[in-house]
Amino acid sequence: MIDLHYWPTPNGKKVSIFLEETGTPYRLVPVNIGRGDQFKPDYLRLNPNHRMPAIVDHEPADGGGPLSVFESGAILFYLAEKTGKFWPQDLRGKYEVTQWVIWQMANQGPKLGEAGHFRRLGDREGDQSYAVRRFTDEANRLYGVLNMRLRDRRYLAGDEFTIADIVSYPWTVNWQAQGQDINEFKYFKRWFEEVGARPGVQRGLAVGADLGTDNSKLSEEEQARIRKILYNQRAFPVPD
């Protein structure tokens, strides 16, 4: 059994999509990142970087005790190796997939996350126009990278659906909030619609739909209180 420490964000959904696609049994352990659960001592023992998701495998292949893994890309590598699915192991196929997983972790996720953040922020923390332009333009470049990659192949790593697609797709669901128009990227749009139509992907995206908190509906005082709590916890992590 896999424990999935989770909140319904793009990074969390990478893992829930994989688990649903493969039919791997798992138990959902909510980590309310708006409340600061990721800073609790028990969670920090799983992920010292106090980010979500993390998993605990209670039946690892080596027969030892429970094994924990953090970072969504590492989790997908681990689960793909464990299940033998969505990560080819021939030399060329393996690294065709691996490079795109690393690309997502180093480029797509961080830059699209920043684009969404600064576009939502408005002027509450001062003039954000430079940051909005910078990260919206970089998001556009990255959608262009995906579009060019998909112009002559069905999926990111070739003809087969792999963890390269699983890791990248959740970050594209909110393309409008990132200031993009996917109609400009016809090859990407074809892939986006095909991947999004997969039943396993749809089930994975729906995991934890009842958990999310829309902070925009909270009062400004409550939003400020939550920001203060999270800032203080980031600056002064909770000790053991």
Phi and psi restraints in degrees (value plus and minus 20) as a CYANA .aco file:
   2 ILE   PHI    -123.5   -83.5
   2 ILE   PSI     108.1   148.1
   3 ASP   PHI    -110.3   -70.3
   3 ASP   PSI     103.7   143.7
   4 LEU   PHI    -127.5   -87.5
   4 LEU   PSI      89.1   129.1
   5 HIS   PHI    -104.3   -64.3
   5 HIS   PSI      94.4   134.4
   6 TYR   PHI    -166.0  -126.0
   6 TYR   PSI     128.6   168.6
   7 TRP   PHI    -161.7  -121.7
   7 TRP   PSI     126.1   166.1
   8 PRO   PHI     -94.1   -54.1
   8 PRO   PSI      53.8    93.8
   9 THR   PHI    -136.9   -96.9
   9 THR   PSI     149.5   189.5
  10 PRO   PHI     -74.9   -34.9
  10 PRO   PSI     -60.9   -20.9
  11 ASN   PHI     -87.3   -47.3
  11 ASN   PSI     -59.8   -19.8
  12 GLY   PHI     -84.5   -44.5
  12 GLY   PSI     -59.1   -19.1
  13 LYS   PHI     -89.3   -49.3
  13 LYS   PSI     -43.3    -3.3
  14 LYS   PHI     -74.8   -34.8
  14 LYS   PSI     -65.8   -25.8
  15 VAL   PHI     -95.5   -55.5
  15 VAL   PSI     -62.4   -22.4
  16 SER   PHI     -84.1   -44.1
  16 SER   PSI     -55.2   -15.2
  17 ILE   PHI     -82.6   -42.6
  17 ILE   PSI     -67.1   -27.1
  18 PHE   PHI     -79.0   -39.0
  18 PHE   PSI     -66.7   -26.7
  19 LEU   PHI     -83.8   -43.8
  19 LEU   PSI     -59.4   -19.4
  20 GLU   PHI     -92.0   -52.0
  20 GLU   PSI     -59.3   -19.3
  21 GLU   PHI     -81.1   -41.1
  21 GLU   PSI     -57.1   -17.1
  22 THR   PHI    -116.1   -76.1
  22 THR   PSI     -27.4    12.6
  23 GLY   PHI      47.3    87.3
  23 GLY   PSI       7.4    47.4
  24 THR   PHI     -97.7   -57.7
  24 THR   PSI     107.6   147.6
  25 PRO   PHI     -84.5   -44.5
  25 PRO   PSI     118.0   158.0
  26 TYR   PHI    -173.2  -133.2
  26 TYR   PSI     140.7   180.7
  27 ARG   PHI    -139.2   -99.2
  27 ARG   PSI     109.4   149.4
  28 LEU   PHI    -104.3   -64.3
  28 LEU   PSI     107.5   147.5
  29 VAL   PHI    -139.2   -99.2
  29 VAL   PSI      81.7   121.7
  30 PRO   PHI     -83.0   -43.0
  30 PRO   PSI     117.9   157.9
  31 VAL   PHI    -144.6  -104.6
  31 VAL   PSI      75.9   115.9
  32 ASN   PHI     -95.0   -55.0
  32 ASN   PSI      79.0   119.0
  33 ILE   PHI     -93.9   -53.9
  33 ILE   PSI     -40.4    -0.4
  34 GLY   PHI     -94.7   -54.7
  34 GLY   PSI     -44.0    -4.0
  35 ARG   PHI    -113.9   -73.9
  35 ARG   PSI     -34.7     5.3
  36 GLY   PHI      76.2   116.2
  36 GLY   PSI      -0.5    39.5
  37 ASP   PHI     -79.5   -39.5
  37 ASP   PSI     -47.0    -7.0
  38 GLN   PHI     -89.5   -49.5
  38 GLN   PSI     -29.8    10.2
  39 PHE   PHI    -120.2   -80.2
  39 PHE   PSI     -20.5    19.5
  40 LYS   PHI     -91.0   -51.0
  40 LYS   PSI     125.9   165.9
  41 PRO   PHI     -73.9   -33.9
  41 PRO   PSI     -61.2   -21.2
  42 ASP   PHI     -82.3   -42.3
  42 ASP   PSI     -58.5   -18.5
  43 TYR   PHI     -95.4   -55.4
  43 TYR   PSI     -56.0   -16.0
  44 LEU   PHI     -82.2   -42.2
  44 LEU   PSI     -44.8    -4.8
  45 ARG   PHI     -89.7   -49.7
  45 ARG   PSI     -45.7    -5.7
  46 LEU   PHI    -105.9   -65.9
  46 LEU   PSI     -59.7   -19.7
  47 ASN   PHI    -158.8  -118.8
  47 ASN   PSI      77.2   117.2
  48 PRO   PHI     -84.8   -44.8
  48 PRO   PSI     -32.9     7.1
  49 ASN   PHI    -106.8   -66.8
  49 ASN   PSI     -15.0    25.0
  50 HIS   PHI      20.0    60.0
  50 HIS   PSI      32.4    72.4
  51 ARG   PHI    -148.8  -108.8
  51 ARG   PSI     143.1   183.1
  52 MET   PHI    -136.0   -96.0
  52 MET   PSI     123.8   163.8
  53 PRO   PHI    -117.9   -77.9
  53 PRO   PSI     156.7   196.7
  54 ALA   PHI    -167.4  -127.4
  54 ALA   PSI     137.8   177.8
  55 ILE   PHI    -147.9  -107.9
  55 ILE   PSI     137.7   177.7
  56 VAL   PHI    -147.9  -107.9
  56 VAL   PSI     100.7   140.7
  57 ASP   PHI    -116.6   -76.6
  57 ASP   PSI      95.5   135.5
  58 HIS   PHI    -105.4   -65.4
  58 HIS   PSI     -24.1    15.9
  59 GLU   PHI    -156.3  -116.3
  59 GLU   PSI      43.4    83.4
  60 PRO   PHI     -86.7   -46.7
  60 PRO   PSI     137.7   177.7
  61 ALA   PHI     -84.1   -44.1
  61 ALA   PSI     -44.1    -4.1
  62 ASP   PHI    -102.9   -62.9
  62 ASP   PSI     -20.6    19.4
  63 GLY   PHI      57.8    97.8
  63 GLY   PSI     -16.5    23.5
  64 GLY   PHI    -103.7   -63.7
  64 GLY   PSI    -184.3  -144.3
  65 GLY   PHI     -91.5   -51.5
  65 GLY   PSI     159.5   199.5
  66 PRO   PHI     -73.7   -33.7
  66 PRO   PSI     120.0   160.0
  67 LEU   PHI    -140.2  -100.2
  67 LEU   PSI     107.5   147.5
  68 SER   PHI    -127.2   -87.2
  68 SER   PSI     127.2   167.2
  69 VAL   PHI    -158.1  -118.1
  69 VAL   PSI     113.6   153.6
  70 PHE   PHI    -139.8   -99.8
  70 PHE   PSI     152.2   192.2
  71 GLU   PHI      55.6    95.6
  71 GLU   PSI     101.3   141.3
  72 SER   PHI     -80.1   -40.1
  72 SER   PSI     -57.2   -17.2
  73 GLY   PHI     -85.1   -45.1
  73 GLY   PSI     -64.7   -24.7
  74 ALA   PHI     -83.2   -43.2
  74 ALA   PSI     -58.0   -18.0
  75 ILE   PHI     -82.2   -42.2
  75 ILE   PSI     -63.0   -23.0
  76 LEU   PHI     -86.1   -46.1
  76 LEU   PSI     -60.0   -20.0
  77 PHE   PHI     -78.8   -38.8
  77 PHE   PSI     -65.3   -25.3
  78 TYR   PHI     -82.2   -42.2
  78 TYR   PSI     -69.5   -29.5
  79 LEU   PHI     -87.8   -47.8
  79 LEU   PSI     -57.0   -17.0
  80 ALA   PHI     -84.9   -44.9
  80 ALA   PSI     -59.5   -19.5
  81 GLU   PHI     -87.5   -47.5
  81 GLU   PSI     -61.4   -21.4
  82 LYS   PHI     -84.1   -44.1
  82 LYS   PSI     -63.7   -23.7
  83 THR   PHI    -109.5   -69.5
  83 THR   PSI     -37.5     2.5
  84 GLY   PHI      53.4    93.4
  84 GLY   PSI       5.1    45.1
  85 LYS   PHI    -146.1  -106.1
  85 LYS   PSI     124.0   164.0
  86 PHE   PHI      46.9    86.9
  86 PHE   PSI      -2.4    37.6
  87 TRP   PHI    -168.6  -128.6
  87 TRP   PSI      74.0   114.0
  88 PRO   PHI     -79.7   -39.7
  88 PRO   PSI     128.4   168.4
  89 GLN   PHI    -130.0   -90.0
  89 GLN   PSI     -19.5    20.5
  90 ASP   PHI     -87.9   -47.9
  90 ASP   PSI     131.3   171.3
  91 LEU   PHI     -72.5   -32.5
  91 LEU   PSI     -72.1   -32.1
  92 ARG   PHI     -91.8   -51.8
  92 ARG   PSI     -63.5   -23.5
  93 GLY   PHI     -84.1   -44.1
  93 GLY   PSI     -59.6   -19.6
  94 LYS   PHI     -81.0   -41.0
  94 LYS   PSI     -65.7   -25.7
  95 TYR   PHI    -103.6   -63.6
  95 TYR   PSI     -38.4     1.6
  96 GLU   PHI     -82.3   -42.3
  96 GLU   PSI     -62.0   -22.0
  97 VAL   PHI     -92.8   -52.8
  97 VAL   PSI     -67.2   -27.2
  98 THR   PHI     -76.9   -36.9
  98 THR   PSI     -63.5   -23.5
  99 GLN   PHI     -83.4   -43.4
  99 GLN   PSI     -53.1   -13.1
 100 TRP   PHI     -97.7   -57.7
 100 TRP   PSI     -50.3   -10.3
 101 VAL   PHI     -84.7   -44.7
 101 VAL   PSI     -65.0   -25.0
 102 ILE   PHI     -84.6   -44.6
 102 ILE   PSI     -60.3   -20.3
 103 TRP   PHI     -76.9   -36.9
 103 TRP   PSI     -64.8   -24.8
 104 GLN   PHI     -83.0   -43.0
 104 GLN   PSI     -66.2   -26.2
 105 MET   PHI     -85.2   -45.2
 105 MET   PSI     -56.7   -16.7
 106 ALA   PHI    -111.0   -71.0
 106 ALA   PSI     -43.9    -3.9
 107 ASN   PHI    -142.9  -102.9
 107 ASN   PSI     -86.9   -46.9
 108 GLN   PHI     -80.1   -40.1
 108 GLN   PSI     -72.8   -32.8
 109 GLY   PHI     -79.0   -39.0
 109 GLY   PSI     -75.9   -35.9
 110 PRO   PHI     -79.7   -39.7
 110 PRO   PSI     -64.3   -24.3
 111 LYS   PHI     -93.2   -53.2
 111 LYS   PSI     -60.5   -20.5
 112 LEU   PHI     -88.2   -48.2
 112 LEU   PSI     -53.6   -13.6
 113 GLY   PHI     -83.2   -43.2
 113 GLY   PSI     -62.1   -22.1
 114 GLU   PHI     -87.3   -47.3
 114 GLU   PSI     -59.0   -19.0
 115 ALA   PHI     -79.4   -39.4
 115 ALA   PSI     -68.3   -28.3
 116 GLY   PHI     -83.2   -43.2
 116 GLY   PSI     -60.4   -20.4
 117 HIS   PHI     -82.2   -42.2
 117 HIS   PSI     -72.4   -32.4
 118 PHE   PHI     -91.2   -51.2
 118 PHE   PSI     -49.5    -9.5
 119 ARG   PHI     -91.7   -51.7
 119 ARG   PSI     -51.4   -11.4
 120 ARG   PHI     -96.9   -56.9
 120 ARG   PSI     -50.3   -10.3
 121 LEU   PHI     -84.3   -44.3
 121 LEU   PSI     -54.5   -14.5
 122 GLY   PHI      44.9    84.9
 122 GLY   PSI    -164.9  -124.9
 123 ASP   PHI    -125.4   -85.4
 123 ASP   PSI       0.0    40.0
 124 ARG   PHI     -80.2   -40.2
 124 ARG   PSI     -51.8   -11.8
 125 GLU   PHI    -131.0   -91.0
 125 GLU   PSI       6.2    46.2
 126 GLY   PHI      82.7   122.7
 126 GLY   PSI    -196.1  -156.1
 127 ASP   PHI     -86.6   -46.6
 127 ASP   PSI      99.8   139.8
 128 GLN   PHI    -130.8   -90.8
 128 GLN   PSI      -5.7    34.3
 129 SER   PHI     -81.7   -41.7
 129 SER   PSI     -58.9   -18.9
 130 TYR   PHI     -84.3   -44.3
 130 TYR   PSI     -66.7   -26.7
 131 ALA   PHI     -83.3   -43.3
 131 ALA   PSI     -60.1   -20.1
 132 VAL   PHI     -81.6   -41.6
 132 VAL   PSI     -66.6   -26.6
 133 ARG   PHI     -83.1   -43.1
 133 ARG   PSI     -66.5   -26.5
 134 ARG   PHI     -79.6   -39.6
 134 ARG   PSI     -70.1   -30.1
 135 PHE   PHI    -102.1   -62.1
 135 PHE   PSI     -47.1    -7.1
 136 THR   PHI     -86.8   -46.8
 136 THR   PSI     -61.7   -21.7
 137 ASP   PHI     -85.7   -45.7
 137 ASP   PSI     -59.5   -19.5
 138 GLU   PHI     -88.7   -48.7
 138 GLU   PSI     -57.6   -17.6
 139 ALA   PHI     -80.2   -40.2
 139 ALA   PSI     -63.0   -23.0
 140 ASN   PHI     -80.3   -40.3
 140 ASN   PSI     -61.5   -21.5
 141 ARG   PHI     -81.5   -41.5
 141 ARG   PSI     -61.4   -21.4
 142 LEU   PHI     -89.5   -49.5
 142 LEU   PSI     -56.4   -16.4
 143 TYR   PHI     -83.4   -43.4
 143 TYR   PSI     -54.8   -14.8
 144 GLY   PHI     -85.2   -45.2
 144 GLY   PSI     -57.8   -17.8
 145 VAL   PHI     -80.6   -40.6
 145 VAL   PSI     -67.3   -27.3
 146 LEU   PHI     -81.0   -41.0
 146 LEU   PSI     -63.5   -23.5
 147 ASN   PHI     -80.4   -40.4
 147 ASN   PSI     -66.0   -26.0
 148 MET   PHI     -86.1   -46.1
 148 MET   PSI     -57.9   -17.9
 149 ARG   PHI     -82.2   -42.2
 149 ARG   PSI     -56.7   -16.7
 150 LEU   PHI    -112.2   -72.2
 150 LEU   PSI     -15.3    24.7
 151 ARG   PHI     -88.4   -48.4
 151 ARG   PSI     -45.7    -5.7
 152 ASP   PHI    -150.7  -110.7
 152 ASP   PSI       1.4    41.4
 153 ARG   PHI    -172.0  -132.0
 153 ARG   PSI     134.3   174.3
 154 ARG   PHI     -92.6   -52.6
 154 ARG   PSI     -63.4   -23.4
 155 TYR   PHI    -145.2  -105.2
 155 TYR   PSI     153.0   193.0
 156 LEU   PHI     -82.3   -42.3
 156 LEU   PSI     -53.3   -13.3
 157 ALA   PHI    -125.9   -85.9
 157 ALA   PSI      -8.7    31.3
 158 GLY   PHI     114.8   154.8
 158 GLY   PSI    -157.4  -117.4
 159 ASP   PHI    -109.2   -69.2
 159 ASP   PSI     -30.4     9.6
 160 GLU   PHI    -132.3   -92.3
 160 GLU   PSI     122.8   162.8
 161 PHE   PHI     -89.2   -49.2
 161 PHE   PSI     109.3   149.3
 162 THR   PHI    -159.0  -119.0
 162 THR   PSI    -198.6  -158.6
 163 ILE   PHI     -85.4   -45.4
 163 ILE   PSI     -37.0     3.0
 164 ALA   PHI     -82.5   -42.5
 164 ALA   PSI     -58.8   -18.8
 165 ASP   PHI     -94.8   -54.8
 165 ASP   PSI     -60.8   -20.8
 166 ILE   PHI     -82.1   -42.1
 166 ILE   PSI     -60.7   -20.7
 167 VAL   PHI     -92.9   -52.9
 167 VAL   PSI     -48.3    -8.3
 168 SER   PHI    -110.9   -70.9
 168 SER   PSI     -54.1   -14.1
 169 TYR   PHI     -79.9   -39.9
 169 TYR   PSI     -67.7   -27.7
 170 PRO   PHI     -78.8   -38.8
 170 PRO   PSI     -48.1    -8.1
 171 TRP   PHI     -96.1   -56.1
 171 TRP   PSI     -30.9     9.1
 172 THR   PHI    -117.9   -77.9
 172 THR   PSI     -28.9    11.1
 173 VAL   PHI     -81.2   -41.2
 173 VAL   PSI     -56.7   -16.7
 174 ASN   PHI    -117.3   -77.3
 174 ASN   PSI      22.4    62.4
 175 TRP   PHI     -79.5   -39.5
 175 TRP   PSI     -52.7   -12.7
 176 GLN   PHI     -86.5   -46.5
 176 GLN   PSI     -60.6   -20.6
 177 ALA   PHI     -88.3   -48.3
 177 ALA   PSI     -36.9     3.1
 178 GLN   PHI    -111.5   -71.5
 178 GLN   PSI     -14.6    25.4
 179 GLY   PHI      56.9    96.9
 179 GLY   PSI       8.8    48.8
 180 GLN   PHI    -134.2   -94.2
 180 GLN   PSI     140.5   180.5
 181 ASP   PHI    -147.0  -107.0
 181 ASP   PSI      86.4   126.4
 182 ILE   PHI     -90.6   -50.6
 182 ILE   PSI     -31.2     8.8
 183 ASN   PHI     -87.0   -47.0
 183 ASN   PSI     -35.3     4.7
 184 GLU   PHI     -97.6   -57.6
 184 GLU   PSI     -32.3     7.7
 185 PHE   PHI    -146.1  -106.1
 185 PHE   PSI      60.7   100.7
 186 LYS   PHI     -85.7   -45.7
 186 LYS   PSI     -54.8   -14.8
 187 TYR   PHI     -92.9   -52.9
 187 TYR   PSI     -61.2   -21.2
 188 PHE   PHI     -81.6   -41.6
 188 PHE   PSI     -63.7   -23.7
 189 LYS   PHI     -80.5   -40.5
 189 LYS   PSI     -61.2   -21.2
 190 ARG   PHI     -79.1   -39.1
 190 ARG   PSI     -66.8   -26.8
 191 TRP   PHI     -83.0   -43.0
 191 TRP   PSI     -65.4   -25.4
 192 PHE   PHI     -77.0   -37.0
 192 PHE   PSI     -64.6   -24.6
 193 GLU   PHI     -91.5   -51.5
 193 GLU   PSI     -58.3   -18.3
 194 GLU   PHI     -87.4   -47.4
 194 GLU   PSI     -66.8   -26.8
 195 VAL   PHI     -84.2   -44.2
 195 VAL   PSI     -62.6   -22.6
 196 GLY   PHI     -85.8   -45.8
 196 GLY   PSI     -38.4     1.6
 197 ALA   PHI    -106.1   -66.1
 197 ALA   PSI     -28.9    11.1
 198 ARG   PHI     -88.6   -48.6
 198 ARG   PSI     111.0   151.0
 199 PRO   PHI     -77.2   -37.2
 199 PRO   PSI     -60.0   -20.0
 200 GLY   PHI     -84.3   -44.3
 200 GLY   PSI     -58.2   -18.2
 201 VAL   PHI     -85.9   -45.9
 201 VAL   PSI     -63.3   -23.3
 202 GLN   PHI     -82.7   -42.7
 202 GLN   PSI     -61.5   -21.5
 203 ARG   PHI     -85.2   -45.2
 203 ARG   PSI     -61.4   -21.4
 204 GLY   PHI     -83.7   -43.7
 204 GLY   PSI     -59.4   -19.4
 205 LEU   PHI     -85.7   -45.7
 205 LEU   PSI     -50.9   -10.9
 206 ALA   PHI    -100.7   -60.7
 206 ALA   PSI     -33.3     6.7
 207 VAL   PHI     -80.4   -40.4
 207 VAL   PSI     109.7   149.7
 208 GLY   PHI      53.6    93.6
 208 GLY   PSI      -1.0    39.0
 209 ALA   PHI     -80.8   -40.8
 209 ALA   PSI     -43.8    -3.8
 210 ASP   PHI    -107.7   -67.7
 210 ASP   PSI     -19.7    20.3
 211 LEU   PHI    -114.0   -74.0
 211 LEU   PSI     -49.1    -9.1
 212 GLY   PHI     -82.0   -42.0
 212 GLY   PSI     127.2   167.2
 213 THR   PHI    -137.1   -97.1
 213 THR   PSI     104.9   144.9
 214 ASP   PHI    -108.8   -68.8
 214 ASP   PSI      75.4   115.4
 215 ASN   PHI     -83.3   -43.3
 215 ASN   PSI     -42.3    -2.3
 216 SER   PHI     -85.6   -45.6
 216 SER   PSI     -39.4     0.6
 217 LYS   PHI    -109.9   -69.9
 217 LYS   PSI     -25.3    14.7
 218 LEU   PHI    -101.5   -61.5
 218 LEU   PSI     138.6   178.6
 219 SER   PHI     -85.8   -45.8
 219 SER   PSI     138.0   178.0
 220 GLU   PHI     -80.0   -40.0
 220 GLU   PSI     -54.9   -14.9
 221 GLU   PHI     -85.2   -45.2
 221 GLU   PSI     -62.2   -22.2
 222 GLU   PHI     -89.1   -49.1
 222 GLU   PSI     -59.4   -19.4
 223 GLN   PHI     -81.9   -41.9
 223 GLN   PSI     -62.6   -22.6
 224 ALA   PHI     -83.7   -43.7
 224 ALA   PSI     -59.3   -19.3
 225 ARG   PHI     -83.1   -43.1
 225 ARG   PSI     -62.9   -22.9
 226 ILE   PHI     -86.1   -46.1
 226 ILE   PSI     -62.4   -22.4
 227 ARG   PHI     -81.0   -41.0
 227 ARG   PSI     -58.7   -18.7
 228 LYS   PHI     -86.4   -46.4
 228 LYS   PSI     -63.3   -23.3
 229 ILE   PHI     -80.3   -40.3
 229 ILE   PSI     -67.8   -27.8
 230 LEU   PHI     -86.7   -46.7
 230 LEU   PSI     -58.0   -18.0
 231 TYR   PHI     -83.0   -43.0
 231 TYR   PSI     -66.6   -26.6
 232 ASN   PHI     -83.5   -43.5
 232 ASN   PSI     -56.5   -16.5
 233 GLN   PHI     -91.9   -51.9
 233 GLN   PSI     -54.2   -14.2
 234 ARG   PHI     -87.7   -47.7
 234 ARG   PSI     -59.2   -19.2
 235 ALA   PHI     -94.9   -54.9
 235 ALA   PSI     -53.0   -13.0
 236 PHE   PHI    -152.5  -112.5
 236 PHE   PSI      61.0   101.0
 237 PRO   PHI     -74.6   -34.6
 237 PRO   PSI     126.2   166.2
 238 VAL   PHI     -88.4   -48.4
 238 VAL   PSI     104.2   144.2
 239 PRO   PHI     -97.1   -57.1
 239 PRO   PSI     146.1   186.1
